[in-house]
Amino acid sequence: MTTAAQPELRWHAVGRRKTSVARVYLTPGSGKWDVNGRTLGDYFPRRSLVQHIQQPFTVTDTLGAFDVKARLGGGGSTGQAGALRLAIARALVGADDMHRRKLREHGLLTRDPRAVERQKPGQPGARKRFQFSKR
């Protein structure tokens, strides 16, 4: 007699911010973090970014209830932190739809659309112009 394997509880979500992309896998556990093969504190040394990332867990009172495995790419540390926060919030909604209301009230399910404006030709930057010279 063969028994079917118990399906593993695992939720996947993707978050984006600026040019950064975060792919997150949540599994029920003790709160371990694996961010590109490192711990959360190693990958993000700024405490403000760590608090920013953990916000979905603190809002839903699930801090330490899930193990997080994340793959980040593109952009800088602030963009990656924002992408990771959005991905975690989306994965929490996948884990339990009851979290959606709290996360929505705190604005954690909204993707931040702001990105760098492109540099236009014949100008030094996106908005800056070369100095005007009358003569």
N, C-alpha and C positions, 0 to 999 in steps of 0.2 A: 504494500500500500504506500503510495507516494502522497506526501502532503504538500500542498501549495505553499510557497514561501509567503510569509506575511509581507504585504506591501510596505515599503519603507516610507515613513512620513517625511516628506521633503518638499519645500516650496522654493520656486525659482522666480526671480524678477529682475528686470533691467531698469536702471535709472540713468538719466543723462543730465548734464549740466555744462554749459559752455561747450567745450570740445571733448569733455570727459565722458566715459562710458563705464558703468559699474554693473557687473553681473553678480548676483547674490544668491546663495543657496542657504536656506534656513532649515535646521533640523532640531527637534526637541533635544535639549541637553542641559549643560551646566553653565553656559555663557562663554564658551571658548571662542576666540576670534582668530581667523586665518585670513589675512589680507595680503595677497600676493606672496604667500609663504612666510609672512611675518605676523607678529601680534599687532593689535590696533595701536598700542602706545609706541611701538617701534616705527610703524609706518607713518603715523601722524604724531610727531612729537609735541605739537601745540595742543595744550589742554582745551582751548576753546573749540578747536576742530573736533576733538574727541567728544565733547559735550554736544556739539552740533549733530554729529553722527548718531549718538545714542538717544537723541530726542524722541524718535518714534517708540523706542522701548520704554522710556520714562513716562510718556503720555499714556501708553496703554498698560502700564504697570507689569511689563513682561521682561524687565531687565534681568538677565541671568537665566531666563527660561529657554533660550534658544542658543544653539551653536551657529556661528556665522562663518561661512566661507565665501570670500569675495575675490573677484578678479577685476582689477581696475586698469584702465588704460587711457591715454590721451590727457591733454591739459596739464594743469598744475595741481597743487595740493588743495586749494580752495574749491576748484571745480570738481575734483575727485571726491572731496568730502560731501559736497552737495549731491552729486550723483549717487553716492553710497547711501545717503540719508533717504533719497527718494526710492531707491531700490528696496531698502529695508522696509519702508512704509508699505510699498506695494506687496511685498512678500508677506507681511503681517496680515494684510487684508485677505490674501489668499489662504493663509492659515486659519483665520477666523474672521468672518465677515462682520462680526459685532464690533470690531475695531475701526471700521470704516468711518463711523460718525465722529469719533474722537479725533482721528487723524485728519479728517476733513476740516473740523473746527479749528485745528491748529495750523492749517494750511500745509500739511505735510504730504498731501497727495497731488499737489499742483506742481507741474514742471516749470521751473524758472526759465522763461524764454530769452532772457538777456544774453547776448553774445557780443563779441567784439565787432564793431562796425568796420567794414573793409576800407582799405586805403584807396583813394581815388587817384587816377593818373594826373600828373602835373601838379601834385600837391605833396607836402611833406608828410601828411597824415590823413586820418579820416575826416577831420573837421578843420584842422589847421591850414592856413594859407601862407604862402611866402609873403614876406614883408613888402608892402606897397611902396614904390618909390616914384615920386612925381617927376623927378629929373634924374 
